[in-house]
Structure formats: C-alpha cells, structure tokens
C-alpha cells in the first residue's frame, strides 16, 4: 500500500482496520479521532459540495492545507471526498444535476417519462457528469499523491437511482401500475454498479491507497457504503423482489461494505438486511425528530447479536457510555475533539478499558 504522509502511523492503522474487518480486536476498538494538530494554523475551509463549474482543484489544494494541519488519530485516514451530490449516480446514467450551493446539495432532474423509450441508455455510465467525475478524481489524485487519498463519490444506486431519474412520487405509482417495466429498468441499473465503482476506483488511485467514502471506514480493498433510502417507501415483499437482491450483488462485489440505515421507516426491513451475509457493518441514523443514537441501545445490541458491526458517531463522553454496552471488536467509533491531547487521552482510555 502507498503510505500517506499525513498519516505517520499508517501501517499500524491499517492493521487495526484489518482486525476490524475480521471482527477481531488488537487492544481497543477501531476508532477515528480528528483533532487540530498542535502548533498549526487551521487550514482554509472549502465547500463540501463540488460544482464542476467551480475551480475544483482549488478545493483539493484547500483540503491539502487542512490535512497538513490535522491530527489524524487512531484509525483516521486522510482522504479528500469528491462530492457532486447524492444523485450523481443517476447523472452518470443520463440525468442532469441542479445545484443549490446555499443548501450544500444538488439533485437530479427527472427525465424518464416513458420506461420503454426514456430508459434506453441507463445501462452504462456516459456523458458529461461521468467524464467530469473521472477527470476530477484523476486530477485530484495528482495533487494528493503520497500525502492523502481520494475517496469514492456518494453512490446512490439501485432503486434510489431510479427514484432520482423518475421522481419519487411517480416511481411509487409506477411500482403499482407498471411494475415489470420498472423492474426491467432496475435490472439495467444494477448491472452498472461494478462499471461505475471500478471506473472511479482506478481514476482515484485507490488500488494504491486503499478505499473510503463519505462514511469514513477504510479498507485495503474495495469498500463502499451501500444503501437504499427509497426502501422506506415500499413493503418488505417488494423490497425482497427489487432491493435486497441488488444490495446482495453490491455487497458481494465489494471486499467490505457498510449499510446506511436511515430513519425509523427503514426498520421494517432490518431483518432482511441483517440476513445479507456480505454486509459487514450497519450505520443506524435515527433521523430528524427521533430519539438520539444513544437511546437506541437495544437496537444496536440486536445488530451486533446478528453478527454485524456498528459505526458510532458520537462525542467522547458518549463513546465512554457506548463502550460499556457494545462489543469492542464489532464497533467503529468516530469523533472530533479539540486537541491532540484529547485525542490521545480518548484512545488511551479505550485501551485501558477494553
């Protein structure tokens, strides 16, 4: 693996990640702690959303300066995350994107009116957004080389992609009125996953650096966060026909993966998701208006009891509580602190109490 200059203990961190994926433990849970580096001025801020009309490489250079002033403690890895927004997968297959910089997001403009005619070219990545993404990853890699890595884009594939192409409300109606046509289009989208992932993987040099994405796990091999937010809109029976097989394919293609489980409406599908053997980890996000993560301990224990690891994004104080309740070999903690000393103290506490 190519060592990264902004992570001096890179080899040790990789070993701990290897242990995490094997559901083993060296001497404490796998933990990512980000802190400002002692004696350094904070690096410049830059938008988390990257519009190709902007000077994209200026954002990579800004991250370079930020990373140089950041203490990547524990299993934190320095990676720049290129981000055209959550619907970029649909854009790779023909959709146009509209940007809302003030909201730090973008969305696809639905373009499928007729499944038989408008979905003809959704079986392969092509067009402006695909080549813009590849170019951005390649050029960012030249700036990053030897210092930090380039992450995979946020890939909302399978039924989320169709929802972006058609519009969520229209897709709900079509699943009832034109199921076979939707299923045929969905099968074409499913076949693009390996093409899109591999294209970005090679453009960003992740074969040399290892992989991560917006969800800050790390793997020597091919990692991604898989998901289907649209699953909240359909029954378990329909999910078993459309979504679960797609997630199985994606997780089998990857060396390691985590599932992003978002909101109480998704919990009706949890048992089916936990039954997918190649999903290693679950990120449970309670969602707006729900109880905070620390009040979902029974659910978190159920997930671990089914053999899945967890990602817990929490404050150091909350991590100390979670640590008393969760299996340390099956959890990845993620937090930010104000100093190197705080980061080191948390890692020492976890080691002393494991």
C-alpha positions in Angstrom: 0.0 0.0 0.0 1.1 3.6 -0.7 1.8 5.2 2.6 0.2 8.6 3.2 2.4 11.4 4.6 -0.4 13.0 6.6 -0.8 9.6 8.5 2.6 8.8 10.0 1.3 5.7 11.7 -0.4 4.4 8.5 0.8 0.8 8.9 -0.5 0.5 12.4 -3.8 1.9 11.4 -4.1 -0.5 8.5 -3.5 -3.4 10.9 -6.3 -2.2 13.2 -8.6 -1.9 10.2 -7.7 -5.4 9.1 -8.7 -6.6 12.6 -12.0 -4.7 12.5 -13.0 -6.3 9.2 -12.1 -9.7 10.7 -14.3 -8.9 13.7 -11.2 -9.1 15.9 -9.5 -6.7 18.2 -5.9 -5.8 19.0 -6.2 -3.8 22.2 -9.1 -1.4 21.7 -12.0 -0.7 19.3 -11.3 0.7 15.9 -11.6 4.4 16.4 -11.3 7.5 14.2 -10.4 10.7 16.1 -9.9 14.0 14.2 -8.3 17.0 16.0 -6.3 20.1 15.1 -2.6 19.5 15.0 -0.6 21.2 17.8 1.2 24.3 16.6 -0.6 24.6 13.3 -3.0 27.2 12.0 -6.3 25.7 10.8 -6.4 25.1 7.1 -8.8 27.0 4.8 -12.4 26.0 4.6 -14.0 24.9 1.4 -17.5 23.8 0.4 -18.5 20.2 0.8 -20.4 20.2 -2.5 -18.3 20.5 -5.6 -19.8 22.0 -8.7 -17.8 21.3 -11.9 -18.4 24.9 -12.9 -16.1 26.0 -10.0 -12.3 25.6 -9.7 -12.5 22.0 -8.4 -8.8 21.6 -7.9 -8.7 24.6 -5.6 -10.8 22.6 -3.2 -8.3 19.7 -3.3 -5.5 22.1 -2.6 -7.5 23.6 0.3 -8.0 20.1 1.7 -4.3 19.5 1.3 -3.6 22.5 3.6 -6.4 21.4 6.0 -4.9 17.9 6.2 -1.4 19.2 6.9 -2.9 20.9 9.9 -5.0 18.0 11.1 -4.1 15.3 13.6 -5.5 12.0 12.2 -5.6 10.0 15.4 -6.3 6.3 15.8 -7.7 4.8 12.6 -8.5 8.2 11.0 -7.2 8.3 7.4 -6.6 11.4 5.4 -8.9 11.3 2.3 -10.5 14.0 0.2 -14.1 13.3 -0.6 -15.2 14.5 -4.1 -18.9 15.3 -4.0 -21.3 16.3 -6.8 -24.3 15.5 -4.6 -26.4 12.4 -3.7 -27.9 11.9 -7.2 -24.6 11.7 -9.0 -25.2 8.1 -9.8 -28.3 9.0 -11.8 -26.3 11.7 -13.5 -23.7 9.1 -14.6 -26.6 7.3 -16.4 -28.0 10.4 -18.2 -29.7 12.7 -15.7 -28.9 16.4 -15.4 -28.0 17.9 -12.0 -29.2 21.1 -10.5 -27.1 22.6 -7.8 -28.2 24.5 -4.7 -25.0 25.9 -3.2 -26.7 27.6 -0.3 -28.1 24.3 0.8 -24.9 22.4 0.0 -26.7 19.8 -2.1 -27.8 19.0 -5.7 -30.5 16.9 -7.2 -31.2 15.1 -10.4 -33.8 16.5 -12.8 -36.2 13.6 -13.5 -36.1 12.6 -17.2 -37.9 9.3 -17.5 -41.5 9.8 -18.7 -41.8 6.5 -20.6 -39.9 3.5 -19.3 -39.7 1.9 -22.7 -38.2 4.8 -24.6 -36.5 7.1 -22.0 -34.6 4.4 -20.1 -32.8 3.0 -23.1 -29.3 4.4 -22.2 -29.3 3.7 -18.4 -27.3 0.5 -18.8 -23.8 2.2 -18.9 -22.1 5.3 -17.5 -21.8 8.0 -20.1 -22.0 11.7 -20.7 -20.8 14.9 -19.2 -21.1 14.0 -15.5 -19.4 10.7 -15.8 -16.3 12.2 -17.5 -16.3 15.2 -15.2 -16.2 12.8 -12.2 -13.4 10.8 -13.7 -11.4 13.9 -14.6 -11.9 15.3 -11.1 -10.7 12.1 -9.5 -7.7 11.8 -11.7 -6.6 15.4 -11.3 -7.2 15.3 -7.5 -5.1 12.2 -7.3 -2.1 14.1 -8.8 -2.3 16.7 -6.0 -2.9 14.1 -3.3 -0.3 11.5 -4.3 1.9 10.5 -1.4 0.0 12.7 1.1 -3.6 11.7 1.2 -6.1 9.6 -0.7 -9.2 10.4 -2.9 -12.4 8.8 -1.8 -15.2 7.3 -3.8 -18.2 9.5 -4.7 -21.5 9.1 -2.9 -23.2 6.4 -5.0 -27.0 6.2 -4.5 -27.5 3.2 -6.8 -30.3 0.6 -7.3 -33.8 1.9 -6.6 -32.5 5.3 -5.3 -31.1 5.9 -8.8 -34.5 5.1 -10.4 -36.2 7.5 -7.9 -33.9 10.3 -9.0 -34.5 9.6 -12.7 -38.2 9.3 -12.5 -39.1 11.3 -9.4 -40.0 9.5 -6.1 -43.8 10.1 -6.3 -44.0 8.9 -9.9 -41.9 5.9 -9.1 -44.2 4.9 -6.3 -47.2 5.0 -8.7 -45.2 3.1 -11.4 -44.3 0.3 -9.0 -48.0 -0.4 -8.7 -49.1 0.3 -12.3 -46.0 -0.7 -14.3 -44.0 -3.0 -12.1 -42.5 -5.1 -14.9 -41.2 -2.1 -16.8 -39.7 -0.6 -13.6 -38.1 -4.0 -12.8 -36.6 -4.2 -16.2 -35.1 -0.7 -15.9 -33.9 -1.6 -12.4 -32.1 -4.6 -13.7 -30.2 -2.4 -16.2 -29.2 0.0 -13.5 -28.0 -2.9 -11.3 -25.6 -4.0 -14.0 -23.8 -0.6 -13.9 -22.6 -0.8 -10.3 -19.3 -2.5 -10.9 -18.6 -0.4 -14.0 -19.1 2.8 -12.1 -17.3 1.8 -9.0 -14.3 0.4 -10.9 -14.0 3.4 -13.1 -13.8 5.8 -10.1 -11.7 3.4 -8.1 -9.0 3.3 -10.8 -9.2 7.1 -11.6 -8.7 8.0 -7.9 -5.8 5.6 -7.4 -7.5 3.7 -4.6 -5.8 0.4 -5.7 -2.6 2.1 -4.2 -4.1 4.0 -1.3 -7.0 1.8 -0.1 -10.6 3.0 -0.1 -13.1 5.0 1.8 -16.1 7.2 1.0 -18.3 9.7 2.8 -18.7 7.2 5.5 -15.1 7.1 7.0 -14.4 3.4 7.1 -11.2 2.3 5.5 -10.2 -0.9 3.6 -7.2 -2.1 1.8 -9.6 -3.5 -0.8 -12.8 -2.1 -2.3 -15.1 -0.5 0.3 -18.3 1.4 -0.1 -21.3 2.4 1.9 -24.4 0.8 0.3 -27.9 2.0 0.9 -31.5 2.4 -0.5 -33.3 5.3 1.1 -36.3 4.6 -1.1 -36.8 1.3 0.7 -38.8 3.3 3.3 -41.5 3.8 0.6 -42.1 0.1 -0.2 -43.2 -3.0 1.5 -40.8 -5.8 2.7 -42.3 -8.0 0.0 -41.5 -5.6 -2.8 -38.1 -4.9 -1.3 -37.2 -8.6 -1.3 -38.0 -8.6 -5.0 -36.2 -5.5 -6.0 -33.8 -4.0 -3.4 -32.5 -6.9 -1.4 -31.1 -8.8 -4.5 -29.4 -5.5 -5.7 -27.8 -5.0 -2.3 -26.6 -8.6 -2.2 -24.9 -8.0 -5.6 -23.3 -4.8 -4.5 -22.0 -6.2 -1.2 -20.7 -9.3 -3.0 -18.8 -7.2 -5.5 -17.1 -5.2 -2.7 -14.4 -6.5 -0.4 -16.0 -4.7 2.5 -19.2 -2.7 2.9 -21.4 -0.9 5.4 -25.1 -0.3 5.1 -26.5 3.2 5.8 -29.8 2.5 7.6 -31.6 5.8 7.7 -34.7 6.6 9.8 -37.4 4.6 11.6 -39.2 3.9 8.4 -36.4 1.6 7.3 -36.6 -0.6 10.4 -39.3 -2.8 8.9 -36.6 -4.1 6.5 -33.9 -4.6 9.2 -34.2 -8.4 9.5 -33.8 -8.8 5.7 -30.8 -6.5 5.7 -29.2 -8.3 8.6 -29.6 -11.6 6.7 -27.3 -10.5 3.9 -24.0 -12.2 4.9 -21.7 -9.9 2.9 -22.9 -6.7 4.7 -20.3 -6.3 7.4 -21.5 -3.2 9.3 -24.5 -1.1 9.8 -24.8 2.7 10.3 -28.0 3.4 12.1 -29.2 7.0 11.7 -32.3 7.6 13.8 -33.3 10.7 11.7 -34.8 14.1 12.5 -37.3 14.0 15.4 -36.3 10.6 16.6 -34.6 9.8 19.9 -30.8 10.3 19.8 -28.5 7.4 18.9 -27.5 6.7 22.5 -31.2 5.9 23.3 -31.2 3.0 20.7 -29.0 0.6 22.7 -31.4 -2.3 22.3 -31.4 -1.9 18.6 -27.6 -1.6 18.5 -27.2 -4.8 20.6 -29.6 -6.6 18.2 -27.5 -5.6 15.2 -24.3 -6.9 16.9 -26.1 -10.1 18.0 -26.8 -10.7 14.4 -23.1 -10.6 13.6 -22.9 -7.1 12.2 -20.5 -4.4 13.4 -21.6 -0.8 14.0 -20.3 2.7 13.3 -21.0 5.0 16.2 -20.5 8.8 15.6 -20.6 10.4 19.0 -18.9 12.7 21.4 -16.0 11.3 23.6 -18.3 11.4 26.6 -21.0 9.3 24.7 -18.3 6.9 23.4 -17.4 6.1 27.0 -21.1 5.1 27.6 -21.4 3.1 24.4 -18.2 1.3 25.2 -19.7 -0.2 28.4 -22.6 -1.6 26.4 -21.2 -2.7 23.0 -18.8 -5.5 21.9 -15.5 -3.7 21.3 -14.4 -5.9 18.4 -17.7 -5.1 16.5 -17.8 -1.3 16.7 -16.0 1.6 15.0 -16.1 4.9 16.8 -15.9 8.2 15.0 -15.5 11.6 16.8 -13.9 15.0 16.7 -12.0 16.6 19.6 -10.3 20.0 20.3 -6.7 18.9 20.7 -4.1 16.2 20.2 -4.1 15.6 23.9 -7.8 15.0 24.0 -7.5 12.5 21.1 -4.6 10.6 22.7 -6.5 10.6 26.1 -9.6 9.0 24.5 -7.6 6.3 22.7 -5.7 5.6 26.0 -9.0 5.3 27.9 -10.4 2.9 25.3 -7.2 0.8 25.5 -7.2 0.8 29.4 -10.9 -0.2 29.5 -11.1 -2.9 26.8 
